[in-house]
Each structure stands twice: as structure tokens, then as C-alpha cells.
Amino acid sequence: MTTRELYAISVENLIDAAVLVEKKLDIRLTHRDNAVFDEYFYADIGENREIFVQNNIDMDDYIIYGEGYIEPDFKEYGILIYIQKAEKCSEIIAKLNADPVHFKHLRTYKS
């Protein structure tokens, strides 16, 4: 079974989010672009574990309908963090949970 964690981050913009995540988790994020998700930041931290930091916006829906969210249940959160293979990321999750001012756990996915 694979677990994916979803967090919101409370900062002004995606760049500030990436800087904060890099400092908090002691990782290096890479800037990327995607037609659907627009720009985002990514880190491969080994053992198929990945971290994504991105705006909560679906560009296809935004262009067509004037709004669109990757996570429509969490429209109030502008920037999201996804942690793939979270069952192998207890130290990362502990660091995020230790800073409730900036990071809010939203959902756990299991598949």
C-alpha cells in the first residue's frame, strides 16, 4: 500500500513556499513547469519518495471556466505540498507537523 500526504502551506507565493520547505526539510527543490499545474517545485528524495510544492490551481479549468482547483475541497488554500510514499517519510511528516503556523495537514491518501 502506498500513502500520499497532502499539506497546505501558509506563505505569500510559490517561491516563498519552496524556500520554506527547503529550509524546513533540508532538501533541494527543482523548479518545473506543467501545462495543467503551471509552475511547481519538485524533489526526488530517494526510495521512490517525492515531494511536490504547487499552487492549488488547475490551469485547464482556469482558462476555460475562470477558476479551477487541483484540490477543490480545499479552495481556501493557495499552495499545496504532496508527499509521495509518505509511509517512508516519518521524519519529513514530523517536521511539517511540528510547525502548525506554516503547515496544515489536509488529507491522507492510501492506494
N, C-alpha and C positions, 0 to 999 in steps of 0.2 A: 504494500500500500504506500502511495506517495502522498505527502502532505504539502500544501501550499498555504502560506500565511499572507494575509493582507493587512497592511497598516496604512494609516493616514499620517501625514507629517504636516505640522503647523509651521510653515515659513511663508515668505512672500512670493517666491518664484522657484522654478525648477533648478536653477543654478544654485541658489541658496540651499535647496534640499539636497542636492548632490554633495555640496561641500560639507554639510552637517552629517550626512550619512557616512561619508568617507572618514571624517574625524571620529565619529561615534563608534564605527565598526572596524576602524583601522584597515580599510580596503581601498582599492583604486577602482573608480568607476570610469567607463568609457562612454563618451557621448556618441549617440547614434540617432538616425532619422528613420521614420517609417511612415508610409502613406496613410495608414489608418490611425496610428497613435501619435503622429507628429514626432517631435524630438523626445528622446528619453535617455536615461543613463543605465548602463548595464555592467555587471561584474560576474565573471565566472570564478567562483571561489573553490573549485575542485570538487571531485566526487559527484559530479552532475548537479552540484548546488549552484544556484544562480540568484542574483538579486537584480530587480528592475526598479527604477525610480522614474515615474512618469506622471504627466498631467492626467487628470481624470476627464479626458475628452476623447471622443471618437470623431475623428476628422471627417469621415464619410458622412455620418449623420449630421454633423455640424454644418457642412457645406450644403447639404440637401435641405435640412429642416431648420437650421438656425440654432440648434442645440443637439448635443449628443454626448453621452457619457459612457465610458468603459464600464463603470460600476454605477448604474442608475439608482441602485438602492442607497448610494452614498453620495448624492449630488452635492451635499454641503462641504465635501472635502475635495479640494482642488488638486492635491498632489498625493499620489499613492506609492506604496512600496510593496512589491511582491517578493516573497522569499520562496523559491522552489526547493523541493527536497528538505523541507523545514524540519523533518524528523531527525536530520543530521546537523541541525543548526541551533542547538540549545544555547550556545554561548552568544550567538547573534540575537536571538529572541530575548534572552535575559538582558542584554544591553539596551534593546529598544524598550522593553517593559520597565526598565529602571529609570526611564526619562519620560514620564507621562506628560510633561509640559510640551514636548515636541512630537511624541509618537503615541498614536492611539491604535490599539488592535481593533480591527473591524470584523474579520472573518477568518475561519479556518476551513480549507477545502481538503477533502480526502478522496482519493481515487485509486 
